Structures are given as structure tokens and as C-alpha cells.
Amino acid sequence: MQRLPVGIDDFAKIREGNYYFVDKTMAIGELLDNHGEVLLLTRPRRFGKTLFLSMLYYFLASAREADYRNLFHGLAIERADGGSYMAEQGRRPVLFLSLKDVKHRTWPDMVEKFRSLLSDIYDQYMYLMEGTGFSQVERRYFQRIHDGLASPIEMEDALRRLVIDTWVYVLAFPNREVRSIYRSEILSRMNPGRTTSYLMTTMENGLP
């Protein structure tokens, strides 16, 4: 018997738990076809913004130890356009960070909470340090964020640097010099406000 997903905003939990789900997966197709630099979702509270972003994460994210493709079995996005959209499933490095639980009343407490969130997300990507394309300085920076020791200045750049590290890892160039060249190319063309758009465009078209 299907249940109502009251208070559940995780797409995988809803699909795997056999909850009622209003199929809005074609919004993913619209995003892939017409994405801009920024996606702004203007909806009131409890209108499914976090659930939509969770659904988008499971569609785009390339998981190391899980296959999210089955979550979309039988949904509209799987059948649309002869299944062509599913060729995009699981092909991109994606960072998913929600600030909905940052509800503290003082700025220092909010900074501490954000530091904790960064630590959690860096923990998901500890495998990056298994690679050989990162300098000792980069490893120390990564470890400080992971251990919750980062200063506010270091925290400001944490997500952008993690995106770059993840992208370089996905490229998986065997030659360290080539990795360095591509890292410099990404850095020169990326700024914090354009990270998502740049990565999506690059994954589709390739670096020049």
C-alpha cells in the first residue's frame, strides 16, 4: 500500500519506499534543453523545492558506489524522446548542499553550522585524495575543511575548489602536467557565480 510522503524531501527515499510521487521528471528534460547560468525556483515553503533538487541530483550525479538509474524506472523522463534523456543520467559530478537547517539566531552559530555542513560534504569526497594529481598544499586545505578547522576565509572558496577537484578527478588524466594545465584552464574560466553552468556546458561540449 502506497503512503503519502509527509515531510520526506529525499527523492531516493520516496522511490525506494513506494510512496506516492507526482511525476515531475520532465522538468529535468526542460532544464537539460534550456538551462541558463542560474536556475531560480520561486515557490513558497513546502512546495517541493528541495525534493526537486534532490531528484535533479540523483539524475545528474555520477555515483561511485551506487546506481541511481533505477530510481527513474517507469517515470516520464525514461520514456521521453525515445529514452535519449537517460543518456545524460549519472554523467556529472554534482555537489548537493542544503541550507534549510541553518536556522541559528547568531552569526557565529551560523558560521559554525556552515563549517559543519562543509565538513560533511567534503567527507563524501574523501576518495579524491586517493588520486595523485593533488599537491600537498591542496591536500592540507582539503583536510582542514574535512576536519572542521577551516577559517571563514578558507570556507568562502571551499565549494568552488571542491567542484574543481571533483572535475579534475573525473577527467582522470594520467599525466600530472596535463592535469595541471586543465586545472588552470578551469580556474581561469570559472567564478563562484557560474560554477554550475560552466560544468554543465563543459560536460556537454568538452573543454576546448
N, C-alpha and C positions, 0 to 999 in steps of 0.2 A: 504494500500500500504506500503510495506516494504521500509525502508530507510537505507542508509549507516550510520554506527555508527562513524562518523568522530569525533575524539577527545574524544570518550567515552571509558573509560577503566574499567567500573564497570559492571561485569557480570550480576547482577540482573537488572540493568537499561536497558541493551541491550535486555535481555529476556522479561522483562515486557513491554518494549517499542516497541516490534515487529520489531526490527532492524535485518538486515541481520547478520547472525552469521555462521562462518565456524566452524563446529563441530570438536573440538579437545579434547572432553571429555575423549577419550580413553587414553589420556596421564595420566589421573588420575589413571586409572587401572594399567598402567605401573608403576607408582610411588608406588602404594599400593603393587604391586607384587615384586618390585625390589628396594625399597628405601634404600639409604645408610645414612650415618650420615649427609651429606650435599647435597643439590640439587643446582647445579650451572647452571644457564641459561645464556649461552654466545650468545647473539644476539645483533645486533645494535639497536640504538634508533628506536622507532616506530615499532618494530617487535612484539609487543603484550606480552611483559614480564609481565607488570602489570595486564593486562587482564587475563592472565593465572593464576597468583597468586590469583586474585580476584575470578576466577572460582574455584580454589582449596579451597579457604576459604569457599565459600558458600557450597561446597560439604562436607567438613570435620566438619565445626563448629556446635556446639550444641547451638542453639539459645534459649533464654528464652521466647521470645515473638513473634517469627516468625517461620514459617516452610519454609525452603529453598528447600524442596524436589521437589516441583512443578516446580522449575526453570530448572530441568533436565528432565522433561517430554518430551518424544519423541526423546531424544538425544541418542547417541550411548552407553553411559555408562549405561543407563537404560536398554537397551536390551542385553548387553553383558553378556556372561556366565550365561544365564538364569536369569539375574537380581541380581546375587549374589553380585555384587559390591555395589548395592544400600543398602545392609545391613550395609555398613560402613558409609552411609550418616548421617551426623548430630550427630556423636558419640564422637567427640573430642573437648576439649577446645582449641581454636585457637586464637592467637594474630596476628592481621594483622596491620603492620606498614610500611608505605611507606615514603621514604626519598627523593622522586623525587622533592618535592617542597622546599627542603633545598638548596637554591641557593645563600645564602648570601656571601658576599665578605670578611667578617672578622670573625675570630674565635669566639669572644664574641657573635656576632649576630647569628652564627650557634648554639652555645650552648643555647641561648635563644629560638631559634626556636625549638630545640630538646626538651627543657623543656616544651614548649607549646604542642608539639606532645605527650609527655608522660602524660601531664595533660589530654589531650583529651581521650587517650586510657584508662587511669585509671577511667575516668568518665563513660565509658561504663561498668565498672565492680564494680560500687559502691554497687551493690547488695551483693557483698561478705561481706560487713560489717554488713549485716543483720544476718550473722551466729554467732555462739557462740564459734567457735574454734580458735579465734584470740586474742592474748594478747593485752594489752593496748599499749605496745611498737610497735607492728605490726600495730595497728590502727593509731597511731600517724605518723608512717612512711608513711602509705598509704595516710593519709590526706595531708601530706606535698607534696607528689608527685601530688596528685589530685589538690591541690590549687596553684601549680606552685611555690612552695617555696623551692624545693629541691636543695641542693648543688650539684656541679658536682660529688662529691664522691657518694652521695646518688643516683644520676641519673645512675651511672655506673651499679648498680645492680638492677635497677628498673624493667626491663623486666623479668629477671630471677625470681625475687621474686613474680612478678605478676603471672607468669606461675605456680609457686609452690602454691600460694594462690588459684588460679583457680582450680588446680588439687585437692587440699585438699577439696575444696568446693564441687567438683563433686563427690568425694568419699563419702561425707556426712556421716561420721561416727558419731553416736550419742554420743559416749564416747570421752570426750576431751583428755583423756590419750592416747587412741588409735590413735586419730588424730595426737597427738604429736609424737608418735612412727613412724607413716607413713611419717610425715613431715621430721623427722630426716633421715629416710631411703632414701627419695627422694633427700634431700640435699647431703647426702654422696655419691650418685651415679650420681649426675648431676653437670656439669660445663657449663659455658656460651656457649661453642662451640658445646655442644652436646644436648642442650635442646630439639630441635625439634625431633631428632632421638630417644632420650630416652622416650619422651612422647608417640610417635607413637608405639614404641616397648612395652611399659608398657601397653598401652590401648589394644594392641592385645593379649598380653600374661599374663597380670596380674602381680602385684608385688609378688615376691617370699615370 
